[in-house]
Amino acid sequence: MNKFDKVKAGYAGAIFIAAFFLVCSVWGILLSGPELKELHLNLLRLAFPGFGFTVFAYLLGLVEAFVYGWVGGVFLVWLCEKICLNGEK
């Protein structure tokens, strides 16, 4: 069986999580209830330290999402190679 490319999986995970971050932050802006907006903003701050709706903080959250996605994608490929492929070479 072919080995997976860790770098490609890292970038795929990074783009997916960064897109999810963008959708989630836009969704937070569109929420109508102030309680829901506050809850959503607190959840974003919990997941992405330093997140806020300033330009710098938003870009920081986007970079954090990209890094988290990249690390997660590489980890999943590593895990699949260890467990699913049983170390086949």
VOZAVO-249076 format. One record per residue (C-alpha): residue in one letter; x negated, y negated, z. Coordinates in nm, 2 decimals. Layout:
<atoms>
atom type A&east X&north Y&up Z
...
</atoms>
This chain:
<atoms>
atom type M&east 0.00&north 0.00&up 0.00
atom type N&east -0.12&north -0.35&up -0.08
atom type K&east -0.23&north -0.58&up 0.20
atom type F&east -0.05&north -0.90&up 0.25
atom type D&east -0.22&north -1.24&up 0.19
atom type K&east -0.23&north -1.41&up 0.53
atom type V&east -0.30&north -1.76&up 0.39
atom type K&east 0.01&north -1.74&up 0.15
atom type A&east 0.22&north -1.61&up 0.44
atom type G&east 0.09&north -1.89&up 0.66
atom type Y&east 0.19&north -2.16&up 0.41
atom type A&east 0.53&north -2.00&up 0.34
atom type G&east 0.60&north -2.00&up 0.72
atom type A&east 0.47&north -2.36&up 0.75
atom type I&east 0.69&north -2.49&up 0.47
atom type F&east 0.99&north -2.30&up 0.60
atom type I&east 0.95&north -2.44&up 0.96
atom type A&east 0.87&north -2.79&up 0.83
atom type A&east 1.19&north -2.78&up 0.62
atom type F&east 1.39&north -2.65&up 0.92
atom type F&east 1.25&north -2.94&up 1.12
atom type L&east 1.36&north -3.19&up 0.86
atom type V&east 1.71&north -3.04&up 0.84
atom type C&east 1.73&north -3.02&up 1.22
atom type S&east 1.63&north -3.38&up 1.28
atom type V&east 1.87&north -3.51&up 1.01
atom type W&east 2.14&north -3.30&up 1.17
atom type G&east 2.06&north -3.47&up 1.50
atom type I&east 2.11&north -3.81&up 1.34
atom type L&east 2.44&north -3.71&up 1.19
atom type L&east 2.59&north -3.58&up 1.51
atom type S&east 2.88&north -3.80&up 1.63
atom type G&east 2.90&north -3.73&up 2.00
atom type P&east 2.64&north -3.91&up 2.22
atom type E&east 2.62&north -3.60&up 2.45
atom type L&east 2.54&north -3.38&up 2.15
atom type K&east 2.28&north -3.63&up 2.02
atom type E&east 2.11&north -3.64&up 2.36
atom type L&east 2.11&north -3.26&up 2.39
atom type H&east 1.97&north -3.22&up 2.03
atom type L&east 1.70&north -3.48&up 2.09
atom type N&east 1.60&north -3.31&up 2.42
atom type L&east 1.58&north -2.97&up 2.24
atom type L&east 1.36&north -3.12&up 1.97
atom type R&east 1.14&north -3.28&up 2.24
atom type L&east 1.11&north -2.94&up 2.41
atom type A&east 1.01&north -2.76&up 2.10
atom type F&east 0.79&north -3.04&up 1.96
atom type P&east 0.61&north -3.23&up 2.23
atom type G&east 0.58&north -3.60&up 2.15
atom type F&east 0.88&north -3.60&up 1.92
atom type G&east 1.08&north -3.92&up 1.88
atom type F&east 1.24&north -4.12&up 1.61
atom type T&east 0.95&north -4.35&up 1.55
atom type V&east 0.74&north -4.31&up 1.24
atom type F&east 0.43&north -4.18&up 1.43
atom type A&east 0.63&north -3.94&up 1.65
atom type Y&east 0.83&north -3.81&up 1.36
atom type L&east 0.52&north -3.74&up 1.16
atom type L&east 0.36&north -3.58&up 1.47
atom type G&east 0.67&north -3.35&up 1.50
atom type L&east 0.64&north -3.26&up 1.13
atom type V&east 0.27&north -3.17&up 1.16
atom type E&east 0.35&north -2.97&up 1.47
atom type A&east 0.62&north -2.78&up 1.28
atom type F&east 0.38&north -2.71&up 0.99
atom type V&east 0.11&north -2.58&up 1.23
atom type Y&east 0.36&north -2.37&up 1.43
atom type G&east 0.49&north -2.22&up 1.10
atom type W&east 0.15&north -2.15&up 0.96
atom type V&east 0.03&north -1.97&up 1.28
atom type G&east 0.36&north -1.78&up 1.30
atom type G&east 0.33&north -1.67&up 0.93
atom type V&east -0.02&north -1.54&up 0.98
atom type F&east 0.07&north -1.37&up 1.31
atom type L&east 0.36&north -1.19&up 1.14
atom type V&east 0.14&north -1.06&up 0.86
atom type W&east -0.12&north -0.95&up 1.11
atom type L&east 0.15&north -0.77&up 1.31
atom type C&east 0.29&north -0.60&up 1.01
atom type E&east -0.05&north -0.48&up 0.90
atom type K&east -0.11&north -0.34&up 1.25
atom type I&east 0.23&north -0.18&up 1.30
atom type C&east 0.39&north -0.12&up 0.97
atom type L&east 0.09&north -0.02&up 0.77
atom type N&east -0.07&north 0.17&up 1.06
atom type G&east -0.41&north 0.03&up 0.98
atom type E&east -0.42&north 0.18&up 0.62
atom type K&east -0.70&north 0.05&up 0.41
</atoms>
